[in-house]
């Protein structure tokens, strides 16, 4: 089990989802709440060479970058299967590409609680870090990306759909989805 990079030795009870972890956490969670992470924002800034693309035809996936705030979902980790779920999250978010760094940050739940949470941040030094790309470049990557878990366009559209279900609008993501879906 890895130790979060912020030096804490805590056993965080929550994981913050801002992309596919919102709509596909991959584990049974005893509680899910709308949540906000302050100081970070959602961005399509990572080349996907596994889940939503290949090394030859990368896709584009979300990461968290400094600045602003990000609203998403927080999933409480189960007590009984805690270690199994942590291993799963490390495998899912870190082991395949190593493009995310695990850290613990405070998040604000919709019921007013502030809780420490696992958060997966984009590693800006990683070779798959794309940064902010021009819209046309992002559209091409999303339109043609397909990896182990399906098409890149499905990933973008699922993210937009779940944000809308939460009552959130992300016009940049909506525009990317619209443009990528139109040949």
C-alpha positions as CSV (number, residue, x, y, z in Angstrom):
1,X,0.0,0.0,0.0
2,X,1.4,3.4,-0.9
3,X,1.6,6.3,1.4
4,X,0.0,9.6,0.3
5,X,2.6,12.1,-0.8
6,X,1.6,14.7,1.7
7,X,3.3,12.9,4.6
8,X,0.2,11.9,6.4
9,X,-0.2,8.4,7.8
10,X,-4.0,8.6,8.0
11,X,-6.5,6.1,6.7
12,X,-8.6,8.3,4.5
13,X,-12.2,7.2,4.5
14,X,-13.2,9.0,1.2
15,X,-12.0,9.1,-2.4
16,X,-12.8,12.1,-4.6
17,X,-14.2,11.4,-8.1
18,X,-14.1,14.1,-10.8
19,X,-14.1,11.9,-13.9
20,X,-14.8,8.2,-14.3
21,X,-14.6,7.6,-10.5
22,X,-17.9,9.6,-10.4
23,X,-19.8,7.2,-12.5
24,X,-17.7,4.0,-12.2
25,X,-16.0,3.8,-8.9
26,X,-15.4,0.0,-9.3
27,X,-16.3,-0.9,-5.7
28,X,-19.4,-1.0,-3.5
29,X,-19.4,2.2,-1.5
30,X,-21.5,2.6,1.6
31,X,-22.1,6.3,0.9
32,X,-21.7,8.7,-2.0
33,X,-22.0,12.5,-1.6
34,X,-21.7,15.5,-3.9
35,X,-18.3,17.2,-3.0
36,X,-16.0,20.1,-3.7
37,X,-12.2,20.1,-3.8
38,X,-10.9,23.6,-3.4
39,X,-7.7,24.7,-5.1
40,X,-7.8,22.3,-8.0
41,X,-9.8,22.2,-11.3
42,X,-10.8,19.4,-13.7
43,X,-9.0,19.5,-17.1
44,X,-8.4,17.2,-20.1
45,X,-4.7,17.2,-19.6
46,X,-3.4,13.6,-19.8
47,X,-2.7,11.5,-22.8
48,X,-4.3,8.0,-22.2
49,X,-2.3,5.2,-23.6
50,X,-4.1,2.4,-21.8
51,X,-7.8,2.9,-20.7
52,X,-8.9,5.3,-23.5
53,X,-6.2,5.1,-26.1
54,X,-3.0,3.3,-27.0
55,X,0.6,4.5,-27.3
56,X,0.1,4.7,-31.1
57,X,-3.3,6.5,-30.9
58,X,-3.6,8.1,-27.4
59,X,-6.8,9.4,-26.0
60,X,-7.2,12.3,-23.6
61,X,-8.4,11.9,-20.0
62,X,-9.0,14.2,-17.0
63,X,-6.6,15.2,-14.4
64,X,-6.6,17.8,-11.7
65,X,-4.6,21.0,-12.1
66,X,-3.9,23.7,-9.6
67,X,-6.3,26.6,-9.3
68,X,-10.0,27.1,-8.8
69,X,-12.3,24.5,-7.4
70,X,-13.7,21.2,-8.7
71,X,-17.1,19.7,-7.9
72,X,-17.6,16.0,-8.2
73,X,-18.6,13.0,-6.0
74,X,-17.0,11.6,-2.9
75,X,-17.3,7.9,-2.2
76,X,-16.8,6.6,1.3
77,X,-14.5,3.6,1.4
78,X,-16.0,0.5,3.0
79,X,-14.7,-0.5,6.4
80,X,-14.7,-4.3,5.8
81,X,-12.9,-4.3,2.4
82,X,-10.8,-1.1,3.0
83,X,-7.4,-2.7,2.1
84,X,-8.8,-4.4,-0.9
85,X,-10.4,-1.2,-2.2
86,X,-7.2,0.8,-1.6
87,X,-5.2,-1.8,-3.6
88,X,-7.8,-1.6,-6.4
89,X,-7.6,2.2,-6.5
90,X,-3.8,2.2,-6.6
91,X,-3.9,-0.3,-9.4
92,X,-6.6,1.6,-11.3
93,X,-5.2,5.1,-10.8
94,X,-1.4,4.6,-10.5
95,X,-0.1,1.2,-11.6
96,X,-1.1,1.2,-15.2
97,X,0.4,4.5,-16.4
98,X,1.8,6.2,-13.3
99,X,0.4,9.5,-14.5
100,X,-1.5,10.3,-11.2
101,X,-0.1,11.0,-7.8
102,X,-2.1,9.9,-4.8
103,X,-2.5,12.5,-2.1
104,X,-4.8,13.3,0.7
105,X,-6.7,16.6,0.6
106,X,-9.7,18.0,2.5
107,X,-12.9,18.0,0.5
108,X,-16.2,19.6,1.4
109,X,-19.2,17.3,1.3
110,X,-22.7,18.6,0.4
111,X,-23.8,18.1,4.0
112,X,-21.3,20.6,5.3
113,X,-18.6,18.2,6.5
114,X,-15.0,18.7,5.6
115,X,-13.2,15.3,5.4
116,X,-9.8,14.1,4.3
117,X,-10.0,12.3,1.0
118,X,-7.8,10.4,-1.4
119,X,-7.3,12.6,-4.5
120,X,-5.5,11.7,-7.7
121,X,-3.7,14.6,-9.1
122,X,-2.0,14.8,-12.6
123,X,1.7,14.4,-12.4
124,X,2.9,17.3,-14.5
125,X,6.4,15.8,-14.9
126,X,5.0,12.6,-16.4
127,X,5.6,12.0,-20.2
128,X,1.8,11.5,-20.7
129,X,1.0,15.0,-19.2
130,X,-0.5,16.9,-22.1
131,X,-1.2,20.2,-20.4
132,X,-3.8,22.5,-21.9
133,X,-4.2,21.6,-25.6
134,X,-5.9,23.5,-28.3
135,X,-9.6,22.5,-28.7
136,X,-9.1,21.0,-32.2
137,X,-6.2,18.8,-31.0
138,X,-8.3,17.6,-28.0
139,X,-11.2,16.9,-30.3
140,X,-9.0,14.7,-32.6
141,X,-7.7,12.7,-29.6
142,X,-11.1,12.2,-28.1
143,X,-12.7,11.3,-31.5
144,X,-10.1,8.6,-32.3
145,X,-9.0,7.3,-28.9
146,X,-10.0,3.8,-27.9
147,X,-8.4,1.7,-25.2
148,X,-8.9,-1.1,-22.8
149,X,-12.1,0.3,-21.3
150,X,-13.6,1.7,-24.5
151,X,-13.8,4.8,-26.6
152,X,-12.5,8.1,-25.4
153,X,-15.7,9.8,-26.6
154,X,-17.8,7.5,-24.3
155,X,-15.6,8.7,-21.4
156,X,-16.1,12.4,-22.2
157,X,-19.9,12.0,-22.8
158,X,-20.3,10.0,-19.5
159,X,-18.4,12.6,-17.6
160,X,-20.6,15.4,-19.1
161,X,-23.8,13.4,-18.4
162,X,-22.9,12.8,-14.8
163,X,-22.0,16.4,-14.2
164,X,-25.4,17.5,-15.6
165,X,-27.1,14.9,-13.3
166,X,-25.3,16.7,-10.4
167,X,-26.6,20.0,-11.6
168,X,-23.2,21.1,-12.8
169,X,-22.3,22.7,-16.1
170,X,-18.8,22.5,-17.6
171,X,-19.1,24.4,-20.9
172,X,-15.6,23.4,-22.0
173,X,-16.3,19.7,-21.5
174,X,-19.7,20.0,-23.2
175,X,-18.1,21.7,-26.2
176,X,-15.4,19.1,-26.4
177,X,-18.1,16.3,-26.3
178,X,-20.2,18.0,-28.9
179,X,-17.3,18.7,-31.3
180,X,-15.8,15.2,-30.9
181,X,-19.2,13.5,-31.6
182,X,-19.6,15.5,-34.8
183,X,-17.4,14.1,-37.7
